[in-house]
Amino acid sequence: MRILTDKLNFHIKKTAEKIDVKIHWWGEQEKKQYHSKIDLIKDHY
C-alpha cells in the first residue's frame, strides 16, 4: 500500500504545482500545532 500512497502523493504534488495550487499536508507537525484539520484551514484562510 505504501507504494500506491507514494505514487498518489507524487501525482497530487505534481498536478498542484502545474496548476499553481498550494497543498497543506497533514503531518506530525500539524498534528502537534492544530487541534483539527479545520483549524489549519482557518489559520491559512
N, CA, C and O atoms as a GROMACS GRO file, in nm:
protein
  180
    1MET      N    1   0.081  -0.120   0.000
    1MET     CA    2   0.000   0.000   0.000
    1MET      C    3   0.085   0.126   0.000
    1MET      O    4   0.046   0.228  -0.056
    2ARG      N    5   0.202   0.119   0.062
    2ARG     CA    6   0.288   0.237   0.071
    2ARG      C    7   0.329   0.285  -0.068
    2ARG      O    8   0.338   0.405  -0.093
    3ILE      N    9   0.354   0.193  -0.158
    3ILE     CA   10   0.394   0.230  -0.295
    3ILE      C   11   0.282   0.309  -0.362
    3ILE      O   12   0.307   0.410  -0.428
    4LEU      N   13   0.159   0.263  -0.346
    4LEU     CA   14   0.044   0.333  -0.406
    4LEU      C   15   0.026   0.471  -0.344
    4LEU      O   16  -0.004   0.568  -0.414
    5THR      N   17   0.043   0.480  -0.212
    5THR     CA   18   0.031   0.609  -0.143
    5THR      C   19   0.137   0.706  -0.194
    5THR      O   20   0.107   0.823  -0.221
    6ASP      N   21   0.260   0.660  -0.207
    6ASP     CA   22   0.368   0.745  -0.257
    6ASP      C   23   0.340   0.792  -0.399
    6ASP      O   24   0.365   0.908  -0.432
    7LYS      N   25   0.290   0.703  -0.483
    7LYS     CA   26   0.257   0.740  -0.621
    7LYS      C   27   0.146   0.844  -0.625
    7LYS      O   28   0.152   0.940  -0.702
    8LEU      N   29   0.044   0.823  -0.543
    8LEU     CA   30  -0.068   0.916  -0.539
    8LEU      C   31  -0.021   1.053  -0.490
    8LEU      O   32  -0.058   1.155  -0.548
    9ASN      N   33   0.058   1.057  -0.383
    9ASN     CA   34   0.109   1.184  -0.331
    9ASN      C   35   0.196   1.256  -0.433
    9ASN      O   36   0.189   1.378  -0.445
   10PHE      N   37   0.278   1.182  -0.507
   10PHE     CA   38   0.360   1.241  -0.611
   10PHE      C   39   0.272   1.302  -0.719
   10PHE      O   40   0.298   1.414  -0.766
   11HIS      N   41   0.169   1.231  -0.759
   11HIS     CA   42   0.077   1.280  -0.862
   11HIS      C   43   0.006   1.407  -0.814
   11HIS      O   44  -0.008   1.503  -0.890
   12ILE      N   45  -0.039   1.407  -0.689
   12ILE     CA   46  -0.107   1.524  -0.633
   12ILE      C   47  -0.012   1.644  -0.632
   12ILE      O   48  -0.050   1.753  -0.674
   13LYS      N   49   0.110   1.623  -0.585
   13LYS     CA   50   0.208   1.732  -0.578
   13LYS      C   51   0.239   1.786  -0.718
   13LYS      O   52   0.243   1.907  -0.738
   14LYS      N   53   0.262   1.697  -0.812
   14LYS     CA   54   0.294   1.737  -0.949
   14LYS      C   55   0.179   1.815  -1.012
   14LYS      O   56   0.202   1.918  -1.077
   15THR      N   57   0.057   1.768  -0.994
   15THR     CA   58  -0.060   1.835  -1.050
   15THR      C   59  -0.081   1.972  -0.984
   15THR      O   60  -0.111   2.069  -1.053
   16ALA      N   61  -0.065   1.978  -0.854
   16ALA     CA   62  -0.082   2.105  -0.781
   16ALA      C   63   0.020   2.208  -0.828
   16ALA      O   64  -0.014   2.325  -0.846
   17GLU      N   65   0.144   2.166  -0.846
   17GLU     CA   66   0.246   2.258  -0.896
   17GLU      C   67   0.213   2.307  -1.036
   17GLU      O   68   0.234   2.424  -1.068
   18LYS      N   69   0.162   2.218  -1.117
   18LYS     CA   70   0.127   2.252  -1.256
   18LYS      C   71   0.018   2.358  -1.263
   18LYS      O   72   0.023   2.447  -1.348
   19ILE      N   73  -0.081   2.349  -1.174
   19ILE     CA   74  -0.191   2.446  -1.178
   19ILE      C   75  -0.178   2.553  -1.069
   19ILE      O   76  -0.270   2.631  -1.046
   20ASP      N   77  -0.062   2.556  -1.003
   20ASP     CA   78  -0.027   2.657  -0.903
   20ASP      C   79  -0.126   2.660  -0.786
   20ASP      O   80  -0.184   2.764  -0.754
   21VAL      N   81  -0.145   2.544  -0.725
   21VAL     CA   82  -0.231   2.530  -0.607
   21VAL      C   83  -0.143   2.484  -0.491
   21VAL      O   84  -0.066   2.389  -0.504
   22LYS      N   85  -0.156   2.552  -0.376
   22LYS     CA   86  -0.077   2.515  -0.259
   22LYS      C   87  -0.143   2.397  -0.187
   22LYS      O   88  -0.265   2.394  -0.169
   23ILE      N   89  -0.061   2.301  -0.147
   23ILE     CA   90  -0.110   2.185  -0.074
   23ILE      C   91  -0.070   2.201   0.073
   23ILE      O   92   0.043   2.238   0.104
   24HIS      N   93  -0.164   2.173   0.161
   24HIS     CA   94  -0.136   2.173   0.304
   24HIS      C   95  -0.137   2.026   0.350
   24HIS      O   96  -0.244   1.970   0.375
   25TRP      N   97  -0.019   1.966   0.360
   25TRP     CA   98  -0.010   1.827   0.402
   25TRP      C   99  -0.036   1.819   0.552
   25TRP      O  100   0.006   1.907   0.627
   26TRP      N  101  -0.102   1.716   0.596
   26TRP     CA  102  -0.133   1.695   0.737
   26TRP      C  103  -0.031   1.594   0.791
   26TRP      O  104  -0.047   1.473   0.775
   27GLY      N  105   0.074   1.647   0.856
   27GLY     CA  106   0.180   1.562   0.909
   27GLY      C  107   0.192   1.574   1.060
   27GLY      O  108   0.104   1.630   1.126
   28GLU      N  109   0.299   1.520   1.112
   28GLU     CA  110   0.321   1.520   1.257
   28GLU      C  111   0.325   1.661   1.314
   28GLU      O  112   0.268   1.686   1.421
   29GLN      N  113   0.391   1.754   1.245
   29GLN     CA  114   0.400   1.891   1.294
   29GLN      C  115   0.261   1.956   1.303
   29GLN      O  116   0.230   2.025   1.400
   30GLU      N  117   0.179   1.932   1.202
   30GLU     CA  118   0.044   1.989   1.202
   30GLU      C  119  -0.042   1.927   1.313
   30GLU      O  120  -0.123   1.996   1.374
   31LYS      N  121  -0.024   1.799   1.339
   31LYS     CA  122  -0.098   1.732   1.446
   31LYS      C  123  -0.066   1.796   1.581
   31LYS      O  124  -0.153   1.809   1.667
   32LYS      N  125   0.060   1.836   1.599
   32LYS     CA  126   0.102   1.899   1.724
   32LYS      C  127   0.051   2.043   1.734
   32LYS      O  128   0.016   2.089   1.843
   33GLN      N  129   0.047   2.112   1.622
   33GLN     CA  130   0.014   2.255   1.621
   33GLN      C  131  -0.137   2.282   1.619
   33GLN      O  132  -0.182   2.380   1.679
   34TYR      N  133  -0.214   2.196   1.552
   34TYR     CA  134  -0.357   2.222   1.534
   34TYR      C  135  -0.441   2.112   1.599
   34TYR      O  136  -0.403   1.995   1.600
   35HIS      N  137  -0.554   2.153   1.653
   35HIS     CA  138  -0.645   2.057   1.714
   35HIS      C  139  -0.714   1.970   1.608
   35HIS      O  140  -0.738   1.852   1.629
   36SER      N  141  -0.744   2.032   1.494
   36SER     CA  142  -0.810   1.958   1.386
   36SER      C  143  -0.769   2.018   1.251
   36SER      O  144  -0.707   2.124   1.246
   37LYS      N  145  -0.803   1.950   1.145
   37LYS     CA  146  -0.769   1.998   1.011
   37LYS      C  147  -0.840   2.128   0.979
   37LYS      O  148  -0.787   2.214   0.908
   38ILE      N  149  -0.959   2.144   1.031
   38ILE     CA  150  -1.033   2.269   1.005
   38ILE      C  151  -0.962   2.387   1.070
   38ILE      O  152  -0.967   2.498   1.017
   39ASP      N  153  -0.896   2.366   1.184
   39ASP     CA  154  -0.819   2.473   1.247
   39ASP      C  155  -0.702   2.516   1.158
   39ASP      O  156  -0.670   2.635   1.148
   40LEU      N  157  -0.638   2.421   1.093
   40LEU     CA  158  -0.530   2.452   1.000
   40LEU      C  159  -0.583   2.538   0.885
   40LEU      O  160  -0.521   2.637   0.847
   41ILE      N  161  -0.697   2.500   0.829
   41ILE     CA  162  -0.756   2.573   0.718
   41ILE      C  163  -0.797   2.713   0.761
   41ILE      O  164  -0.772   2.809   0.689
   42LYS      N  165  -0.859   2.726   0.877
   42LYS     CA  166  -0.898   2.858   0.927
   42LYS      C  167  -0.777   2.948   0.947
   42LYS      O  168  -0.784   3.068   0.924
   43ASP      N  169  -0.667   2.890   0.991
   43ASP     CA  170  -0.544   2.967   1.015
   43ASP      C  171  -0.485   3.019   0.884
   43ASP      O  172  -0.428   3.128   0.881
   44HIS      N  173  -0.499   2.943   0.777
   44HIS     CA  174  -0.440   2.983   0.648
   44HIS      C  175  -0.536   3.065   0.562
   44HIS      O  176  -0.492   3.140   0.475
   45TYR      N  177  -0.665   3.051   0.585
   45TYR     CA  178  -0.762   3.121   0.501
   45TYR      C  179  -0.854   3.202   0.586
   45TYR      O  180  -0.944   3.269   0.534
   0.00000   0.00000   0.00000
